[in-house]
Amino acid sequence: MKHLKHRLIQTAFAAGIVAAAASFTPAAAEPVTLAQVSNDLAAVTEQARSVVVNISTSRAVKTPRLPFSNDPFFRRFFGDQAAKARQKATSLGSGVIVSAEGYIVTCNHVIESADDILVKTSDNKEFKASVVGTDAKTDIAILKIEGKNLPAAAFGDSEKLRAGEIVLAMGNPYGLNHTVTMGIVSGLKRSGMGMTEYEDFIQIDAAINPGNSGGALLNGKGELIGINDFIFSTSGGSQGIGFAIPAKMVRTIMDSMLTKGKVVRGYMGVSIQPLTADLVRQFNLTDKNGALLVDITEGGPAEKAGLQVGDVITEYDNRKIESMQELKNWVASTPPGKKVPVKVSRDGKSLSKTVIMGELAGQSTTAAPAPAVSPTAPAAKTVENNLKGVAVRDVTDDILQKLGVKRKLRGVVITSITEDSPALGTLERGDIIIELNRKPVQSTSDFAQIANTIGKNQDILLLIVRGGASQYLTVSTR
């Protein structure tokens, strides 16, 4: 595809002020005109049209057929078959051809639960598509149509994207085929959106609307640098905040599906949580960059490498960690069997470890809400610190089963918290305490002994299990 000249990006084109171009263009370069910019963008768009397709799906649904269909007297004579009629629900989306053999990338939510998938190309040819693979954890799906010598998108390097770069979004919003919108990269590495398990979104301000999902996000060279996924909106329409799955993630998932027949992800055998200001103080860290280990799978890669609960991973594979989600994405994209250097902070010291990565298997499950735990008397004499009013009892196998915890552990479970307790709002009834101020708690006597040594206004660091998952919490008077 035709390249946009580098000098065009240095102009004030985005504001439509051609006169300002001279102040942004090197003196030796030729003056840039709006017509030149327009022609280059049109050329990129024309080339990209052929790789973007319209995807329509349909699925059968049962709907009430007659106004008296739910009446028992009516159903006695006409039966359930007359009460329901099978109709087809349809939806529209977009996709991108990524190989001459007819492989297409789209979003999983575009084709999810579909009975039939129809693909229409830019020259109005229609194909029935089959599903090669789907991955709900990244919202990526791969389709296949029976075509030969099809135009295919060229992948760009999404890792080299910078905020402010001009991008084009192509798709089929509201069924309007091959619509192109222009904008800039508003942000990178967006996560915590709650849309998928592995998030590393490109944020853009190019208009994206219903039907754009699965369409192409292109850079100035016309290369595919993302797949349009979803928008943030209070109205249902575009508000200039859209998100795309980066091309690197798309390529990794696609290659895994096509070469291995499944999505292969790396596995360390750890549970992690982000660092807060309170946790930074408790663990004697200098900043919040890193991921805190709250649980380690017995016999897993991390345990074999010598990692421990309470370690803070600061580097992974020679890359500094800025967020927990970043580490999660890196681990998932690491090939099983690879030896990965890891740096951790432990008790204020930096340690280097080597983890031999495993392969993630199965789906994670979410434990059911914890049932009530029978109350008991406080395990120790009344304390005058931030654990005041917290009553506990020893954990038993029966309690673990009731709380939905599927692993063996020792500790104490919180049975009640008084209204005047400083811990109210941080700790909850049903929490299992397994550490107090980095000291193991295996019984009520351990809890009492440690709790009675804590000062009145001292912050308290606890490692707890809640809903089956481990996490660190601090109870503070601040």
SEGUZA-302312 format. One record per residue (C-alpha): x, y, z; residue in three letters. Coordinates in steps of 0.001 Angstrom, whole numbers, plus 500000, padded with zeros to 6 digits. Layout:
! residues N
{x X&y Y&z Z&code ALA}
...
This chain:
! residues 478
{x 500000&y 500000&z 500000&code MET}
{x 501144&y 503494&z 499256&code LYS}
{x 503103&y 505092&z 502069&code HIS}
{x 502073&y 508354&z 503669&code LEU}
{x 505174&y 510517&z 503632&code LYS}
{x 506647&y 511054&z 507056&code HIS}
{x 506487&y 514792&z 506669&code ARG}
{x 502693&y 514672&z 506426&code LEU}
{x 502418&y 513484&z 510002&code ILE}
{x 504478&y 516482&z 511065&code GLN}
{x 501943&y 518914&z 509607&code THR}
{x 498892&y 520345&z 511288&code ALA}
{x 496646&y 518366&z 508942&code PHE}
{x 494527&y 516977&z 511757&code ALA}
{x 493341&y 520522&z 512497&code ALA}
{x 492858&y 521304&z 508830&code GLY}
{x 495279&y 524213&z 508960&code ILE}
{x 497412&y 523839&z 505875&code VAL}
{x 499042&y 527214&z 506366&code ALA}
{x 500727&y 525945&z 509504&code ALA}
{x 502528&y 523173&z 507630&code ALA}
{x 505601&y 525276&z 506983&code ALA}
{x 506337&y 525621&z 510699&code SER}
{x 506258&y 521826&z 511171&code PHE}
{x 508122&y 520828&z 507999&code THR}
{x 511938&y 520847&z 507735&code PRO}
{x 513197&y 523772&z 505689&code ALA}
{x 514588&y 521542&z 502955&code ALA}
{x 511279&y 519727&z 502417&code ALA}
{x 508744&y 520756&z 499792&code GLU}
{x 505617&y 522573&z 501009&code PRO}
{x 502741&y 520230&z 501803&code VAL}
{x 499273&y 520919&z 500453&code THR}
{x 495904&y 519648&z 501614&code LEU}
{x 495445&y 518069&z 498185&code ALA}
{x 498568&y 515940&z 498647&code GLN}
{x 497447&y 514763&z 502075&code VAL}
{x 493973&y 514023&z 500724&code SER}
{x 495329&y 512033&z 497785&code ASN}
{x 497576&y 509936&z 499998&code ASP}
{x 494764&y 509117&z 502425&code LEU}
{x 492446&y 508264&z 499529&code ALA}
{x 495080&y 505902&z 498094&code ALA}
{x 495468&y 504096&z 501425&code VAL}
{x 491685&y 503836&z 501785&code THR}
{x 491239&y 502499&z 498256&code GLU}
{x 493792&y 499759&z 498838&code GLN}
{x 492357&y 498832&z 502235&code ALA}
{x 488758&y 498534&z 501020&code ARG}
{x 489494&y 495225&z 499347&code SER}
{x 490586&y 493510&z 502601&code VAL}
{x 487706&y 494687&z 504811&code VAL}
{x 484543&y 492563&z 504652&code VAL}
{x 480981&y 492761&z 505889&code ASN}
{x 479944&y 489966&z 508254&code ILE}
{x 476290&y 489150&z 508855&code SER}
{x 475215&y 486423&z 511236&code THR}
{x 471947&y 484738&z 512049&code SER}
{x 470730&y 482424&z 514770&code ARG}
{x 467426&y 480773&z 515471&code ALA}
{x 465382&y 482038&z 518411&code VAL}
{x 462002&y 480995&z 519741&code LYS}
{x 459384&y 483714&z 520150&code THR}
{x 455686&y 483655&z 521184&code PRO}
{x 453559&y 483142&z 518087&code ARG}
{x 449969&y 483737&z 519205&code LEU}
{x 448499&y 486075&z 521836&code PRO}
{x 447010&y 483129&z 523802&code PHE}
{x 450049&y 480891&z 523435&code SER}
{x 450781&y 480882&z 527165&code ASN}
{x 447207&y 480060&z 528154&code ASP}
{x 446984&y 476483&z 529573&code PRO}
{x 443588&y 475891&z 527883&code PHE}
{x 445022&y 476949&z 524505&code PHE}
{x 448110&y 474758&z 524904&code ARG}
{x 445940&y 471756&z 525881&code ARG}
{x 444464&y 471659&z 522380&code PHE}
{x 447273&y 473067&z 520244&code PHE}
{x 450377&y 471997&z 522190&code GLY}
{x 453698&y 473744&z 522802&code ASP}
{x 454685&y 473753&z 519133&code GLN}
{x 451989&y 476292&z 518324&code ALA}
{x 453082&y 478456&z 521236&code ALA}
{x 456533&y 479110&z 519867&code LYS}
{x 457780&y 479965&z 516405&code ALA}
{x 461390&y 479789&z 515297&code ARG}
{x 462625&y 483100&z 513978&code GLN}
{x 466049&y 484312&z 512973&code LYS}
{x 467888&y 487037&z 514833&code ALA}
{x 470506&y 488768&z 512694&code THR}
{x 473434&y 491054&z 513419&code SER}
{x 476121&y 492857&z 511463&code LEU}
{x 479827&y 493317&z 511956&code GLY}
{x 483109&y 493573&z 510096&code SER}
{x 486178&y 491496&z 509417&code GLY}
{x 489605&y 491664&z 507772&code VAL}
{x 491025&y 489211&z 505229&code ILE}
{x 494511&y 488272&z 506431&code VAL}
{x 495524&y 485614&z 503906&code SER}
{x 495032&y 484892&z 500209&code ALA}
{x 493527&y 481508&z 501203&code GLU}
{x 490520&y 483183&z 502817&code GLY}
{x 491301&y 483449&z 506517&code TYR}
{x 489489&y 486353&z 508170&code ILE}
{x 490020&y 488000&z 511553&code VAL}
{x 487062&y 489463&z 513432&code THR}
{x 485847&y 489893&z 517013&code CYS}
{x 484492&y 486902&z 518892&code ASN}
{x 481407&y 488837&z 519968&code HIS}
{x 480514&y 489475&z 516302&code VAL}
{x 479999&y 485765&z 515537&code ILE}
{x 479281&y 484372&z 519002&code GLU}
{x 476302&y 481945&z 519091&code SER}
{x 475736&y 482345&z 515338&code ALA}
{x 474192&y 479480&z 513360&code ASP}
{x 475116&y 480953&z 509969&code ASP}
{x 477855&y 483425&z 509021&code ILE}
{x 477788&y 485252&z 505685&code LEU}
{x 480755&y 487280&z 504432&code VAL}
{x 480429&y 489924&z 501721&code LYS}
{x 483611&y 491248&z 500090&code THR}
{x 484211&y 494674&z 498581&code SER}
{x 483268&y 493411&z 495096&code ASP}
{x 479882&y 492223&z 496484&code ASN}
{x 480711&y 488526&z 496387&code LYS}
{x 479131&y 486493&z 499162&code GLU}
{x 480630&y 483506&z 500948&code PHE}
{x 479478&y 481236&z 503731&code LYS}
{x 482114&y 481276&z 506447&code ALA}
{x 483180&y 478560&z 508852&code SER}
{x 484664&y 479190&z 512285&code VAL}
{x 488318&y 478156&z 512592&code VAL}
{x 488661&y 479180&z 516219&code GLY}
{x 487458&y 481623&z 518851&code THR}
{x 489061&y 483099&z 521938&code ASP}
{x 486709&y 484888&z 524314&code ALA}
{x 489636&y 485850&z 526560&code LYS}
{x 490874&y 488319&z 523910&code THR}
{x 487617&y 488657&z 521887&code ASP}
{x 489309&y 487336&z 518738&code ILE}
{x 487807&y 484935&z 516195&code ALA}
{x 489216&y 483436&z 512992&code ILE}
{x 486912&y 482568&z 510080&code LEU}
{x 487535&y 480817&z 506756&code LYS}
{x 485887&y 481335&z 503382&code ILE}
{x 486492&y 479276&z 500248&code GLU}
{x 488335&y 481767&z 498098&code GLY}
{x 491578&y 481888&z 496141&code LYS}
{x 494077&y 484680&z 495534&code ASN}
{x 492146&y 487003&z 497802&code LEU}
{x 493607&y 490398&z 498741&code PRO}
{x 495088&y 490267&z 502235&code ALA}
{x 495992&y 492911&z 504786&code ALA}
{x 499636&y 493522&z 505613&code ALA}
{x 500294&y 493455&z 509367&code PHE}
{x 502037&y 496464&z 510882&code GLY}
{x 503989&y 496657&z 514122&code ASP}
{x 501543&y 497775&z 516807&code SER}
{x 504418&y 497841&z 519323&code GLU}
{x 505842&y 500900&z 517559&code LYS}
{x 502638&y 502933&z 517748&code LEU}
{x 502803&y 506311&z 519459&code ARG}
{x 500065&y 508470&z 520904&code ALA}
{x 499189&y 511138&z 518373&code GLY}
{x 499721&y 509043&z 515235&code GLU}
{x 497069&y 509362&z 512544&code ILE}
{x 494970&y 506207&z 512068&code VAL}
{x 492093&y 505117&z 509846&code LEU}
{x 489248&y 502896&z 511045&code ALA}
{x 487383&y 500871&z 508414&code MET}
{x 484256&y 498790&z 508822&code GLY}
{x 480524&y 498600&z 508290&code ASN}
{x 478795&y 500792&z 510893&code PRO}
{x 475018&y 500373&z 510807&code TYR}
{x 475480&y 498228&z 507686&code GLY}
{x 477059&y 501074&z 505688&code LEU}
{x 479702&y 499064&z 503872&code ASN}
{x 483355&y 500122&z 503833&code HIS}
{x 483013&y 503281&z 505866&code THR}
{x 486312&y 504947&z 506746&code VAL}
{x 486877&y 507368&z 509616&code THR}
{x 490060&y 509151&z 510608&code MET}
{x 491538&y 510046&z 513967&code GLY}
{x 494619&y 509670&z 516101&code ILE}
{x 495927&y 507213&z 518647&code VAL}
{x 494620&y 508602&z 521924&code SER}
{x 496367&y 506143&z 524228&code GLY}
{x 498134&y 502799&z 524405&code LEU}
{x 498122&y 499739&z 526666&code LYS}
{x 494642&y 500434&z 528012&code ARG}
{x 493487&y 497768&z 530457&code SER}
{x 491106&y 497348&z 533347&code GLY}
{x 488120&y 497886&z 531040&code MET}
{x 486478&y 494652&z 532117&code GLY}
{x 485769&y 493638&z 528507&code MET}
{x 488170&y 490711&z 528180&code THR}
{x 490557&y 488768&z 530407&code GLU}
{x 493679&y 489839&z 528505&code TYR}
{x 493505&y 493561&z 527738&code GLU}
{x 496071&y 495710&z 525955&code ASP}
{x 493843&y 498029&z 523934&code PHE}
{x 494753&y 500839&z 521559&code ILE}
{x 492538&y 503827&z 522317&code GLN}
{x 491534&y 505947&z 519306&code ILE}
{x 489264&y 508888&z 518616&code ASP}
{x 488290&y 507797&z 515080&code ALA}
{x 484519&y 507339&z 515032&code ALA}
{x 483466&y 503740&z 515699&code ILE}
{x 479810&y 502711&z 515807&code ASN}
{x 477785&y 499471&z 515990&code PRO}
{x 478863&y 497319&z 513037&code GLY}
{x 482475&y 498519&z 513147&code ASN}
{x 483493&y 495675&z 515466&code SER}
{x 485992&y 493401&z 513742&code GLY}
{x 487018&y 496052&z 511210&code GLY}
{x 490518&y 497264&z 510416&code ALA}
{x 492554&y 499900&z 512203&code LEU}
{x 495251&y 501132&z 509804&code LEU}
{x 498344&y 503250&z 510251&code ASN}
{x 499572&y 505891&z 507805&code GLY}
{x 501168&y 503206&z 505623&code LYS}
{x 497899&y 501310&z 505276&code GLY}
{x 499151&y 498481&z 507495&code GLU}
{x 496836&y 496615&z 509849&code LEU}
{x 497771&y 497678&z 513365&code ILE}
{x 494584&y 496687&z 515162&code GLY}
{x 491077&y 495208&z 515048&code ILE}
{x 488313&y 497601&z 516115&code ASN}
{x 486569&y 496124&z 519150&code ASP}
{x 484278&y 498381&z 521168&code PHE}
{x 483433&y 501955&z 522133&code ILE}
{x 482876&y 503815&z 525357&code PHE}
{x 479542&y 505546&z 525026&code SER}
{x 476664&y 506851&z 527125&code THR}
{x 474401&y 507112&z 524082&code SER}
{x 475225&y 503968&z 522096&code GLY}
{x 476950&y 505995&z 519384&code GLY}
{x 480518&y 507178&z 518973&code SER}
{x 481806&y 509708&z 521496&code GLN}
{x 485382&y 509711&z 520274&code GLY}
{x 486542&y 506951&z 522627&code ILE}
{x 487089&y 503703&z 520785&code GLY}
{x 489286&y 500683&z 521453&code PHE}
{x 491094&y 498247&z 519175&code ALA}
{x 492907&y 494965&z 519795&code ILE}
{x 496591&y 495476&z 518851&code PRO}
{x 497892&y 493623&z 515790&code ALA}
{x 500581&y 491836&z 517789&code LYS}
{x 497996&y 490157&z 520012&code MET}
{x 495834&y 489325&z 516981&code VAL}
{x 498782&y 487772&z 515151&code ARG}
{x 499820&y 485703&z 518178&code THR}
{x 496317&y 484291&z 518703&code ILE}
{x 495809&y 483641&z 514982&code MET}
{x 499146&y 481864&z 514519&code ASP}
{x 498443&y 479664&z 517551&code SER}
{x 495002&y 478687&z 516224&code MET}
{x 496273&y 477904&z 512732&code LEU}
{x 499447&y 476024&z 513689&code THR}
{x 498370&y 474270&z 516905&code LYS}
{x 494606&y 474121&z 516549&code GLY}
{x 494132&y 475953&z 519857&code LYS}
{x 495266&y 479030&z 521743&code VAL}
{x 498451&y 478187&z 523654&code VAL}
{x 499329&y 480426&z 526588&code ARG}
{x 502235&y 480471&z 528979&code GLY}
{x 501739&y 479586&z 532633&code TYR}
{x 503710&y 480564&z 535741&code MET}
{x 501445&y 479159&z 538432&code GLY}
{x 500962&y 482383&z 540382&code VAL}
{x 498178&y 484710&z 541461&code SER}
{x 499055&y 488402&z 541439&code ILE}
{x 497579&y 491702&z 542504&code GLN}
{x 498462&y 495340&z 541773&code PRO}
{x 500414&y 497446&z 544233&code LEU}
{x 498779&y 500263&z 546177&code THR}
{x 500441&y 503085&z 548082&code ALA}
{x 499830&y 501201&z 551352&code ASP}
{x 501374&y 498009&z 549983&code LEU}
{x 504396&y 499921&z 548658&code VAL}
{x 505062&y 501120&z 552216&code ARG}
{x 504499&y 497688&z 553734&code GLN}
{x 506890&y 495968&z 551319&code PHE}
{x 509556&y 498715&z 551420&code ASN}
{x 509286&y 499495&z 547708&code LEU}
{x 510125&y 502725&z 545894&code THR}
{x 507130&y 502806&z 543511&code ASP}
{x 504007&y 500932&z 542395&code LYS}
{x 505644&y 499356&z 539351&code ASN}
{x 505462&y 495600&z 539646&code GLY}
{x 503088&y 492781&z 540545&code ALA}
{x 502656&y 491300&z 544014&code LEU}
{x 502537&y 487502&z 544332&code LEU}
{x 499638&y 486483&z 546564&code VAL}
{x 499506&y 482767&z 545792&code ASP}
{x 501785&y 480190&z 544165&code ILE}
{x 500611&y 476858&z 542782&code THR}
{x 502253&y 473894&z 544466&code GLU}
{x 504638&y 472218&z 542042&code GLY}
{x 504148&y 474957&z 539429&code GLY}
{x 506854&y 476756&z 537421&code PRO}
{x 507109&y 479672&z 539886&code ALA}
{x 507517&y 477445&z 542941&code GLU}
{x 510159&y 475354&z 541165&code LYS}
{x 512035&y 478581&z 540352&code ALA}
{x 512098&y 479580&z 544034&code GLY}
{x 509499&y 482371&z 543967&code LEU}
{x 507545&y 482969&z 547185&code GLN}
{x 504286&y 484537&z 548266&code VAL}
{x 505020&y 488188&z 549050&code GLY}
{x 507610&y 488565&z 546287&code ASP}
{x 507096&y 491553&z 543992&code VAL}
{x 507967&y 490805&z 540366&code ILE}
{x 509679&y 493912&z 538986&code THR}
{x 511091&y 492531&z 535722&code GLU}
{x 509963&y 489761&z 533395&code TYR}
{x 512084&y 488553&z 530470&code ASP}
{x 514344&y 491638&z 530810&code ASN}
{x 511392&y 494045&z 530649&code ARG}
{x 510397&y 496301&z 533525&code LYS}
{x 506825&y 495818&z 534702&code ILE}
{x 504632&y 498905&z 534899&code GLU}
{x 501329&y 497184&z 535672&code SER}
{x 499868&y 493854&z 536730&code MET}
{x 497927&y 493536&z 533460&code GLN}
{x 501127&y 494007&z 531478&code GLU}
{x 502741&y 491056&z 533262&code LEU}
{x 499626&y 488956&z 532745&code LYS}
{x 499740&y 489614&z 528978&code ASN}
{x 503469&y 488867&z 528754&code TRP}
{x 503107&y 485578&z 530604&code VAL}
{x 500217&y 484504&z 528362&code ALA}
{x 502199&y 485222&z 525185&code SER}
{x 505316&y 483336&z 526362&code THR}
{x 505845&y 479927&z 524694&code PRO}
{x 505690&y 476991&z 527118&code PRO}
{x 509147&y 475624&z 527868&code GLY}
{x 510924&y 478954&z 527511&code LYS}
{x 513382&y 479890&z 530263&code LYS}
{x 512415&y 483371&z 531407&code VAL}
{x 514620&y 485557&z 533633&code PRO}
{x 512585&y 487176&z 536395&code VAL}
{x 513604&y 489801&z 538944&code LYS}
{x 511781&y 490064&z 542267&code VAL}
{x 511942&y 492276&z 545303&code SER}
{x 511934&y 490281&z 548560&code ARG}
{x 512327&y 491899&z 551958&code ASP}
{x 513902&y 494938&z 550342&code GLY}
{x 516425&y 492919&z 548334&code LYS}
{x 516490&y 492341&z 544557&code SER}
{x 516753&y 488688&z 543500&code LEU}
{x 517106&y 487085&z 540059&code SER}
{x 515292&y 483855&z 539211&code LYS}
{x 514725&y 481761&z 536088&code THR}
{x 511251&y 480362&z 535429&code VAL}
{x 510731&y 477512&z 532961&code ILE}
{x 507284&y 478341&z 531621&code MET}
{x 504437&y 475837&z 531600&code GLY}
{x 501269&y 475777&z 529502&code GLU}
{x 497989&y 477198&z 530757&code LEU}
{x 495271&y 474563&z 530707&code ALA}
{x 491536&y 474745&z 531306&code GLY}
{x 489304&y 477655&z 532193&code GLN}
{x 489409&y 479633&z 535391&code SER}
{x 486353&y 479485&z 537608&code THR}
{x 484842&y 482015&z 539944&code THR}
{x 483919&y 480792&z 543379&code ALA}
{x 480380&y 481297&z 544597&code ALA}
{x 479753&y 483991&z 547223&code PRO}
{x 480920&y 482808&z 550617&code ALA}
{x 478152&y 481478&z 552860&code PRO}
{x 477788&y 482545&z 556438&code ALA}
{x 480282&y 481093&z 558899&code VAL}
{x 479078&y 480117&z 562326&code SER}
{x 480219&y 482726&z 564853&code PRO}
{x 482491&y 481958&z 567754&code THR}
{x 484133&y 483898&z 570520&code ALA}
{x 487202&y 486033&z 569701&code PRO}
{x 490365&y 483956&z 569647&code ALA}
{x 492303&y 486290&z 571886&code ALA}
{x 491773&y 488852&z 574549&code LYS}
{x 490404&y 492120&z 573200&code THR}
{x 493129&y 493959&z 571308&code VAL}
{x 493408&y 497736&z 571104&code GLU}
{x 494672&y 498005&z 567558&code ASN}
{x 493207&y 497897&z 564059&code ASN}
{x 492047&y 494294&z 564587&code LEU}
{x 489800&y 495331&z 567455&code LYS}
{x 486393&y 493668&z 567138&code GLY}
{x 487535&y 490941&z 564724&code VAL}
{x 486495&y 487441&z 565855&code ALA}
{x 488011&y 484347&z 564255&code VAL}
{x 488026&y 480564&z 564450&code ARG}
{x 490270&y 477818&z 563071&code ASP}
{x 489720&y 476814&z 559452&code VAL}
{x 488391&y 473284&z 558972&code THR}
{x 487754&y 471178&z 555890&code ASP}
{x 484039&y 471784&z 556356&code ASP}
{x 484555&y 475548&z 556393&code ILE}
{x 486721&y 475396&z 553263&code LEU}
{x 483985&y 473471&z 551473&code GLN}
{x 481310&y 475959&z 552548&code LYS}
{x 483471&y 478860&z 551375&code LEU}
{x 484107&y 477240&z 547995&code GLY}
{x 487863&y 476949&z 548541&code VAL}
{x 489110&y 473903&z 546635&code LYS}
{x 492612&y 473737&z 548047&code ARG}
{x 494021&y 472751&z 551381&code LYS}
{x 495177&y 475596&z 553581&code LEU}
{x 495548&y 476485&z 557222&code ARG}
{x 494516&y 479732&z 558814&code GLY}
{x 491669&y 481408&z 560666&code VAL}
{x 488327&y 482506&z 559279&code VAL}
{x 486631&y 485755&z 560317&code ILE}
{x 483275&y 484979&z 561941&code THR}
{x 482232&y 488506&z 562874&code SER}
{x 483367&y 492139&z 562900&code ILE}
{x 481896&y 494679&z 565278&code THR}
{x 480517&y 497992&z 564065&code GLU}
{x 483258&y 499973&z 565837&code ASP}
{x 486131&y 497913&z 564423&code SER}
{x 488763&y 499826&z 562357&code PRO}
{x 488850&y 496735&z 560093&code ALA}
{x 485168&y 497071&z 559135&code LEU}
{x 484947&y 497829&z 555422&code GLY}
{x 488349&y 496315&z 554683&code THR}
{x 487920&y 492830&z 556091&code LEU}
{x 484745&y 490794&z 555673&code GLU}
{x 483062&y 487917&z 557439&code ARG}
{x 484240&y 484725&z 555721&code GLY}
{x 487729&y 486033&z 554916&code ASP}
{x 490443&y 483490&z 555692&code ILE}
{x 493533&y 485062&z 557251&code ILE}
{x 496752&y 483167&z 556479&code ILE}
{x 499323&y 485897&z 557277&code GLU}
{x 499565&y 488822&z 559685&code LEU}
{x 502379&y 491299&z 559059&code ASN}
{x 504202&y 488704&z 556928&code ARG}
{x 503988&y 486079&z 559689&code LYS}
{x 502076&y 482829&z 559027&code PRO}
{x 498771&y 482292&z 560809&code VAL}
{x 497776&y 478631&z 561063&code GLN}
{x 495551&y 478716&z 564135&code SER}
{x 493678&y 481011&z 566492&code THR}
{x 496618&y 480842&z 568895&code SER}
{x 498941&y 482133&z 566144&code ASP}
{x 496466&y 484900&z 565392&code PHE}
{x 496210&y 485904&z 569056&code ALA}
{x 499964&y 485858&z 569638&code GLN}
{x 500725&y 488054&z 566617&code ILE}
{x 497733&y 490366&z 567057&code ALA}
{x 498677&y 491155&z 570648&code ASN}
{x 502116&y 492409&z 569573&code THR}
{x 500727&y 495007&z 567140&code ILE}
{x 500642&y 498619&z 568301&code GLY}
{x 497476&y 500686&z 568577&code LYS}
{x 498075&y 502942&z 565570&code ASN}
{x 500167&y 500519&z 563528&code GLN}
{x 499142&y 499601&z 559984&code ASP}
{x 498476&y 495879&z 559624&code ILE}
{x 499277&y 493840&z 556513&code LEU}
{x 497147&y 490733&z 556001&code LEU}
{x 497235&y 487970&z 553416&code LEU}
{x 493702&y 486645&z 553071&code ILE}
{x 491677&y 484313&z 550885&code VAL}
{x 488353&y 485731&z 549710&code ARG}
{x 486106&y 484051&z 547151&code GLY}
{x 488772&y 481412&z 546631&code GLY}
{x 491441&y 483954&z 545625&code ALA}
{x 494365&y 485237&z 547675&code SER}
{x 495099&y 488935&z 548146&code GLN}
{x 497008&y 491313&z 550401&code TYR}
{x 495097&y 493971&z 552340&code LEU}
{x 496146&y 496661&z 554757&code THR}
{x 494072&y 497811&z 557711&code VAL}
{x 495073&y 501379&z 558395&code SER}
{x 493988&y 504264&z 560600&code THR}
{x 494641&y 506713&z 557755&code ARG}
